[in-house]
Amino acid sequence: MITVAGVSKAFHTKGKSALVLDNVSFQVERGEIVTLLGKSGCGKSTLLNMVGGFLPPDNGTVLLDGKEVIRPTKRCVMLFQQRNLLPWRTVLKNVELGLEGEAMPAADKRERVMEALRLVGLDGHEHQFPHELSGGMQQRVAIARAFAIQPDVILMDEPFAALDTFNRYNLQDELIRIQTQKKTTILLVTHDIDEAVYLSDRVLIMSSHPGRIYNEMLIKQSKPRDRTHGDFHYYRKKILEEFELSGVQPMPEYSI
């Protein structure tokens, strides 16, 4: 579904050039959840923005379903850490925002929005405004807006990082449930090892300065996963060992 082939990217500031990504290649199959895991500054968000068509690579190519990505499209939508909800619009109207400009009857559009709200458990809240919702519920609105578009791919840039632990765990469960039902392809960026192990079919481990894919780990544990299970801790330990081998020193506890 996604092919990244030999991608490099440098940024230029005040006459200086910094190579952020160097010769990065990987593929994501249809229906997979794949995570780019790495320390802050390794270029994983830059890579995600190139897959989404927001940034062009300096070298290499990015393909979506065999076609070169040159601009953002509704086949591939981005879900950010910031919810980006419009405070003057209701939940229903915020979710409907992604469908504006679509040539479909109003009744069909409304049904698609309501289906997305039911998926995230927010049916009955459609007439509330963002300030009337908790942080977790606001992020559910953002997730519903993404799924209402019915994209082939959702790109997620640390979408749960600003939430407390319980909301984060609940939304991770919701994401797995919805993705299993819809078979949407998801490419996720995180620096949280636990999140990567819990959500991913595969984890792409990145090293820094410049960013490269250092290794790939297939997570064979069935979903939904038990965070206390020995297999879960096995994968977390293996990922920590991979970072030590790559020369990237992990931060304390579970984050990198």
C-alpha positions in Angstrom: 0.0 0.0 0.0 2.9 2.4 0.9 6.3 2.2 -0.7 9.2 4.4 0.5 12.2 3.9 -1.7 15.6 5.5 -1.1 14.2 8.6 0.5 16.5 11.4 1.7 15.7 14.8 3.1 17.8 17.8 4.2 16.8 21.1 5.8 18.7 24.3 5.1 18.9 27.1 7.7 21.2 30.1 7.7 23.4 28.7 5.1 23.8 25.4 6.8 22.5 22.1 5.7 21.3 19.3 8.0 20.6 15.8 6.6 17.5 14.6 8.4 16.8 11.4 6.5 19.3 9.3 4.6 18.3 6.5 2.1 15.2 5.3 3.9 13.3 2.4 2.4 10.3 0.4 3.6 6.9 -0.9 2.6 3.5 -1.1 4.4 1.1 -3.7 3.3 -2.7 -3.1 3.0 -4.4 -3.4 6.4 -1.2 -3.3 8.4 -0.4 -1.1 11.4 3.2 -0.2 11.1 5.0 2.1 13.6 8.1 4.3 13.0 9.8 4.2 16.4 12.6 6.4 17.3 14.1 9.1 19.5 12.9 12.8 19.0 14.8 14.3 16.1 15.4 11.1 14.1 13.2 12.3 11.3 10.1 10.1 11.8 7.6 13.0 11.6 9.4 14.3 8.5 9.1 10.9 6.9 5.4 10.8 7.8 4.8 14.2 6.2 6.5 13.0 3.0 4.2 9.9 2.9 1.3 12.3 3.3 2.4 14.5 0.5 3.1 17.5 2.7 6.9 17.5 2.0 8.7 16.4 -1.1 11.8 14.1 -0.7 15.1 15.4 -2.0 15.9 12.0 -3.3 13.9 8.8 -3.7 10.2 8.2 -4.2 7.1 7.7 -2.1 4.3 5.6 -3.6 0.7 5.1 -2.5 -0.9 2.1 -4.1 1.7 2.2 -6.8 1.3 5.9 -7.7 3.8 8.6 -6.7 2.8 10.9 -3.9 3.1 14.5 -4.9 0.4 16.2 -2.9 -2.0 15.4 0.0 -5.1 13.5 -0.9 -8.2 12.2 0.9 -7.0 8.6 0.3 -4.3 9.3 2.9 -5.2 11.5 5.9 -3.1 12.7 8.8 -4.2 12.5 12.5 -2.1 14.8 14.6 -1.4 15.0 18.4 -3.3 18.3 18.3 -7.0 17.6 17.8 -7.5 20.7 15.5 -11.2 20.8 16.3 -13.1 24.0 15.4 -14.6 25.3 18.7 -17.6 27.0 17.1 -18.7 23.7 15.4 -20.5 20.9 17.0 -19.1 17.4 17.2 -21.2 16.4 14.1 -20.1 19.5 12.2 -16.4 18.9 13.1 -16.6 15.3 11.8 -18.5 16.5 8.7 -15.7 18.9 7.9 -13.7 16.2 6.2 -16.6 15.5 3.8 -17.1 19.1 2.7 -16.8 19.4 -1.0 -17.8 15.7 -1.6 -20.4 15.2 -4.2 -22.9 13.1 -2.2 -26.5 13.7 -1.0 -26.8 15.4 2.4 -28.5 12.3 3.9 -25.7 10.0 2.8 -23.1 12.5 4.3 -25.0 12.6 7.6 -25.2 8.8 7.8 -21.4 8.5 7.1 -20.7 11.0 9.9 -23.1 9.2 12.3 -21.5 5.8 11.5 -18.0 7.3 12.3 -19.4 8.6 15.6 -20.9 5.3 16.5 -17.5 3.6 15.7 -15.8 5.8 18.4 -18.7 5.6 20.8 -19.8 9.2 20.5 -23.3 8.8 19.1 -25.5 10.9 21.4 -22.8 13.6 21.7 -23.1 14.9 18.1 -24.7 18.2 19.2 -22.1 19.1 21.8 -19.2 21.5 21.3 -15.5 20.6 21.8 -15.3 22.6 25.1 -18.0 20.4 26.6 -15.9 17.2 26.0 -12.9 15.7 27.8 -9.6 15.5 26.1 -10.1 11.8 25.3 -13.5 12.5 23.8 -12.1 15.3 21.7 -9.5 12.9 20.3 -12.3 10.5 19.5 -13.9 13.3 17.4 -10.6 13.7 15.5 -10.4 9.9 14.9 -14.1 9.9 13.8 -13.4 12.7 11.3 -10.5 10.7 9.8 -12.5 7.5 9.5 -15.5 9.4 8.1 -13.5 10.3 5.0 -13.0 6.5 4.5 -9.3 6.8 3.5 -7.1 3.9 2.4 -4.4 5.1 4.8 -4.3 7.0 8.1 -1.1 8.6 9.2 -0.8 9.2 12.9 1.8 11.5 14.5 1.9 10.7 18.2 -1.9 11.1 18.4 -2.2 10.0 22.1 0.9 11.7 23.5 -1.0 14.5 25.2 -3.5 12.3 27.0 -3.3 10.7 30.4 -2.5 7.1 30.7 -6.0 5.8 31.1 -7.4 7.8 28.1 -4.4 6.8 26.1 -4.9 3.1 26.8 -8.7 3.3 26.1 -8.1 5.1 22.7 -5.4 2.5 21.7 -8.0 -0.2 22.3 -10.6 1.8 20.3 -8.1 2.2 17.4 -7.4 -1.5 17.3 -11.1 -2.3 17.4 -11.9 0.1 14.6 -8.9 -0.8 12.4 -9.8 -4.5 12.7 -13.3 -3.7 11.6 -12.4 -1.4 8.7 -9.0 -2.9 7.7 -7.6 0.6 7.2 -3.8 0.8 6.7 -2.1 2.8 9.5 1.4 4.3 9.6 2.1 5.5 13.2 4.9 7.7 14.6 5.7 7.4 18.3 8.7 7.4 20.7 6.7 5.2 23.2 7.9 1.6 23.1 4.8 0.3 24.9 2.5 2.0 22.4 4.5 0.6 19.5 4.4 -3.0 20.8 0.7 -2.7 21.8 -0.6 -1.4 18.4 1.8 -2.6 15.7 2.0 -5.5 13.3 5.6 -4.4 12.6 7.9 -1.8 14.2 10.5 0.0 12.1 13.3 1.1 14.5 15.0 4.3 13.5 18.4 5.6 14.4 19.3 9.3 14.4 21.5 12.0 12.8 20.6 11.3 10.0 17.5 9.2 10.4 17.7 5.7 9.0 15.7 2.5 9.4 18.0 0.5 11.7 16.0 -2.6 12.0 12.5 -4.1 11.7 10.6 -6.2 14.2 7.5 -8.3 13.6 5.2 -8.4 16.6 3.6 -11.8 16.5 1.4 -11.5 19.7 -2.3 -11.6 18.9 -4.5 -8.6 19.4 -5.8 -7.2 21.7 -2.6 -7.5 23.6 -2.0 -8.0 27.3 0.5 -5.5 28.6 1.3 -7.8 31.5 2.0 -10.9 29.4 5.5 -12.2 29.1 5.5 -11.9 25.3 4.7 -8.2 25.6 7.7 -7.6 27.8 9.8 -9.8 25.5 9.2 -7.5 22.6 9.8 -4.4 24.7 13.1 -5.8 25.9 14.1 -6.7 22.3 13.4 -3.2 21.1 15.5 -1.7 23.9 18.3 -4.0 22.9 18.0 -2.9 19.3 18.4 0.7 20.3 21.5 -0.1 22.3 23.0 -1.9 19.3 22.2 1.1 17.0 24.1 3.4 19.3 20.9 5.4 20.2 20.6 5.6 24.0 17.1 5.1 25.3 15.5 7.5 27.7 14.3 6.2 31.1 11.4 3.7 31.4 9.4 3.0 28.2 10.0 6.0 26.0 12.8 6.7 23.5 
